[in-house]
Amino acid sequence: MKDIIESLRKRIQDAAIRCNRDPGGIRLIGVTKTKPVERVEEGIAAGLTDIGENYIQEARDKIAGLSGADVTWHFIGHLQSNKAKYAVPLFDWIHTVDSLKLAREINKQAEKQEKVQKILMEVNISGEASKAGVSPDNALSLADEISRLPDLSLRGLMTMPPFFDDPEAVRPYFAQLRKLARTIAAQCLPNIRMEELSMGMTGDFEVAIEEGATMIRIGTAIFGARQ
Ligand SMILES: *Cc1c(COP(=O)(O)O)cnc(C)c1O
């Protein structure tokens, strides 16, 4: 596992240097959905500092089992509003806020927990019907609404592009997310910082880094294929 993570970090560094970026500005999130807590622990022992989970129930057990570990937890799955009350106490970051209803619920739970919840807005750049995320056309108005919710801190955007075998085919979607973040940043909304782009997975993270990713979400390349 240590070798795998080291070689991944080398690839991250190479991609960053290719486009004159500081490799330190790219956070590697190990995605552990469906993998048992022992594997997550192995990943942490091998140097992972950030872990991404997709399902609340599964994450709850793992986070409880790893309560002593110094880990930043990221929720990267689809979140239903009625599950916000579980997500807020568990996760440092929630990447998948895509509606005002969900944002309001997270805000309410964060207030109860006396926490400012860091969030990203998930954008459905491709417009595929099967994908979660706010449409690019509605992203600005959602950001505006979120800026009024005091217990949320919106830090950037996240996307899941369509799947292609060729990572170059994904590049335009990553580029569009970066442009959208810039458009939102230009509005100077209070209480919002467009500094994070959560994009790039096992098959396309190098292209994502070239297009500005600050958080890459890697499962298969670290933990192997999922069932
Ligand atoms: C599963 C998952 C990943 C990791 O995908 P890999 O291709 O296994 O690296 C990243 N992001 C999200 C939202 C996921 O659900």
Ligand as a Chemical Component Dictionary entry (heavy atoms), coordinates in Angstrom:
data_LIG
# 
_chem_comp.id                   LIG 
_chem_comp.type                 NON-POLYMER 
_chem_comp.pdbx_formal_charge   0 
_chem_comp.three_letter_code    LIG 
# 
loop_
_chem_comp_atom.comp_id 
_chem_comp_atom.atom_id 
_chem_comp_atom.alt_atom_id 
_chem_comp_atom.type_symbol 
_chem_comp_atom.charge 
_chem_comp_atom.model_Cartn_x 
_chem_comp_atom.model_Cartn_y 
_chem_comp_atom.model_Cartn_z 
_chem_comp_atom.pdbx_ordinal 
LIG C1 C1 C 0 -16.136 5.910  -6.252  1  
LIG C2 C2 C 0 -15.895 7.352  -6.427  2  
LIG C3 C3 C 0 -14.611 7.865  -6.722  3  
LIG C4 C4 C 0 -13.388 6.989  -6.931  4  
LIG O1 O1 O 0 -13.403 6.420  -8.189  5  
LIG P1 P1 P 0 -12.170 5.523  -8.717  6  
LIG O2 O2 O 0 -12.390 5.489  -10.176 7  
LIG O3 O3 O 0 -12.314 4.190  -8.053  8  
LIG O4 O4 O 0 -10.916 6.212  -8.340  9  
LIG C5 C5 C 0 -14.466 9.238  -6.800  10 
LIG N1 N1 N 0 -15.501 10.073 -6.632  11 
LIG C6 C6 C 0 -16.733 9.632  -6.353  12 
LIG C7 C7 C 0 -17.831 10.610 -6.171  13 
LIG C8 C8 C 0 -16.978 8.258  -6.258  14 
LIG O5 O5 O 0 -18.218 7.839  -6.005  15 
# 
loop_
_chem_comp_bond.comp_id 
_chem_comp_bond.atom_id_1 
_chem_comp_bond.atom_id_2 
_chem_comp_bond.value_order 
_chem_comp_bond.pdbx_ordinal 
LIG C1 C2 SING 1  
LIG C2 C3 SING 2  
LIG C2 C8 DOUB 3  
LIG C3 C4 SING 4  
LIG C3 C5 DOUB 5  
LIG C4 O1 SING 6  
LIG O1 P1 SING 7  
LIG P1 O2 DOUB 8  
LIG P1 O3 SING 9  
LIG P1 O4 SING 10 
LIG C5 N1 SING 11 
LIG N1 C6 DOUB 12 
LIG C6 C7 SING 13 
LIG C6 C8 SING 14 
LIG C8 O5 SING 15 
# 
